[in-house]
């Protein structure tokens, strides 16, 4: 498995599952099924991919870490992180629909639960 970095005009794009990895590592926003970033960021991206030992392909050249490849590990992390972000956005959208009294009640509940969890750690 390789992250395929495609140059499109002044940007590089990754698609589909590769998007979750770049979203996880760089917080690049997933739009549709892709992530894009400016050409000027390519060295930063490559350095992190190499540091994390994630296989990638750039301009037809494949960098393969073979058995040390962490693509699958970061894909799973990326999916989990992205799904949490989507859950939080959905909750935020729903909270935004509440009146101030109901919103305050729910926020107080969340704060109490967070305080309980954090004090138990």
C-alpha positions as a Python dict, from the first residue, in 0.01 Angstrom:
ca = {
    (1, 'X'): (0, 0, 0),
    (2, 'X'): (130, 341, -103),
    (3, 'X'): (9, 697, -65),
    (4, 'X'): (-5, 825, -422),
    (5, 'X'): (76, 1196, -445),
    (6, 'X'): (-52, 1345, -772),
    (7, 'X'): (50, 1688, -894),
    (8, 'X'): (-247, 1891, -1021),
    (9, 'X'): (-155, 2247, -1118),
    (10, 'X'): (-5, 2420, -815),
    (11, 'X'): (-115, 2147, -574),
    (12, 'X'): (-60, 1786, -483),
    (13, 'X'): (-365, 1570, -427),
    (14, 'X'): (-424, 1235, -262),
    (15, 'X'): (-747, 1043, -300),
    (16, 'X'): (-971, 798, -122),
    (17, 'X'): (-810, 615, 173),
    (18, 'X'): (-484, 810, 140),
    (19, 'X'): (-686, 1120, 239),
    (20, 'X'): (-746, 983, 589),
    (21, 'X'): (-372, 951, 648),
    (22, 'X'): (-290, 1307, 541),
    (23, 'X'): (-586, 1438, 738),
    (24, 'X'): (-455, 1255, 1045),
    (25, 'X'): (-93, 1368, 1005),
    (26, 'X'): (-145, 1728, 888),
    (27, 'X'): (-510, 1811, 959),
    (28, 'X'): (-560, 1874, 587),
    (29, 'X'): (-932, 1893, 517),
    (30, 'X'): (-1094, 1610, 324),
    (31, 'X'): (-1315, 1748, 46),
    (32, 'X'): (-1515, 1485, -133),
    (33, 'X'): (-1274, 1196, -152),
    (34, 'X'): (-950, 1394, -166),
    (35, 'X'): (-700, 1609, 18),
    (36, 'X'): (-501, 1881, -153),
    (37, 'X'): (-203, 2084, -41),
    (38, 'X'): (23, 2339, -213),
    (39, 'X'): (339, 2230, -393),
    (40, 'X'): (540, 2434, -141),
    (41, 'X'): (441, 2184, 133),
    (42, 'X'): (567, 1872, -47),
    (43, 'X'): (899, 1855, 140),
    (44, 'X'): (719, 1874, 475),
    (45, 'X'): (480, 1597, 368),
    (46, 'X'): (760, 1374, 236),
    (47, 'X'): (968, 1425, 551),
    (48, 'X'): (680, 1317, 775),
    (49, 'X'): (591, 1019, 556),
    (50, 'X'): (952, 904, 570),
    (51, 'X'): (979, 968, 945),
    (52, 'X'): (661, 762, 1001),
    (53, 'X'): (775, 498, 748),
    (54, 'X'): (468, 523, 528),
    (55, 'X'): (511, 403, 169),
    (56, 'X'): (445, 669, -92),
    (57, 'X'): (465, 733, -464),
    (58, 'X'): (565, 1073, -601),
    (59, 'X'): (610, 1151, -970),
    (60, 'X'): (627, 781, -1054),
    (61, 'X'): (896, 708, -794),
    (62, 'X'): (795, 465, -519),
    (63, 'X'): (946, 479, -172),
    (64, 'X'): (890, 140, -13),
    (65, 'X'): (964, 66, 352),
    (66, 'X'): (869, -298, 289),
    (67, 'X'): (785, -479, 614),
    (68, 'X'): (833, -158, 816),
    (69, 'X'): (555, 15, 619),
    (70, 'X'): (308, 184, 855),
    (71, 'X'): (44, 267, 594),
    (72, 'X'): (-221, 38, 745),
    (73, 'X'): (-154, 163, 1099),
    (74, 'X'): (-193, 530, 1000),
    (75, 'X'): (-492, 452, 778),
    (76, 'X'): (-675, 310, 1080),
    (77, 'X'): (-571, 605, 1298),
    (78, 'X'): (-685, 843, 1026),
    (79, 'X'): (-1025, 678, 988),
    (80, 'X'): (-1087, 689, 1362),
    (81, 'X'): (-978, 1054, 1390),
    (82, 'X'): (-1189, 1156, 1089),
    (83, 'X'): (-1498, 975, 1220),
    (84, 'X'): (-1459, 1147, 1559),
    (85, 'X'): (-1433, 1482, 1382),
    (86, 'X'): (-1751, 1408, 1187),
    (87, 'X'): (-1932, 1303, 1506),
    (88, 'X'): (-1825, 1623, 1681),
    (89, 'X'): (-1938, 1836, 1384),
    (90, 'X'): (-2276, 1662, 1382),
    (91, 'X'): (-2315, 1717, 1757),
    (92, 'X'): (-2212, 2081, 1721),
    (93, 'X'): (-2469, 2133, 1445),
    (94, 'X'): (-2739, 1982, 1666),
    (95, 'X'): (-2634, 2189, 1968),
    (96, 'X'): (-2657, 2500, 1754),
    (97, 'X'): (-3030, 2428, 1705),
    (98, 'X'): (-3109, 2433, 2078),
    (99, 'X'): (-3240, 2721, 2283),
    (100, 'X'): (-2997, 2870, 2534),
    (101, 'X'): (-3151, 2696, 2839),
    (102, 'X'): (-3130, 2347, 2685),
    (103, 'X'): (-2784, 2417, 2551),
    (104, 'X'): (-2657, 2529, 2892),
    (105, 'X'): (-2802, 2217, 3055),
    (106, 'X'): (-2629, 1987, 2808),
    (107, 'X'): (-2299, 2175, 2832),
    (108, 'X'): (-2308, 2151, 3212),
    (109, 'X'): (-2367, 1777, 3183),
    (110, 'X'): (-2074, 1739, 2943),
    (111, 'X'): (-1846, 1943, 3170),
    (112, 'X'): (-1939, 1727, 3473),
    (113, 'X'): (-1868, 1408, 3277),
    (114, 'X'): (-1535, 1543, 3155),
    (115, 'X'): (-1437, 1647, 3507),
    (116, 'X'): (-1526, 1298, 3637),
    (117, 'X'): (-1323, 1124, 3367),
    (118, 'X'): (-1023, 1352, 3399),
    (119, 'X'): (-1015, 1328, 3779),
    (120, 'X'): (-1018, 945, 3753),
    (121, 'X'): (-708, 944, 3532),
}
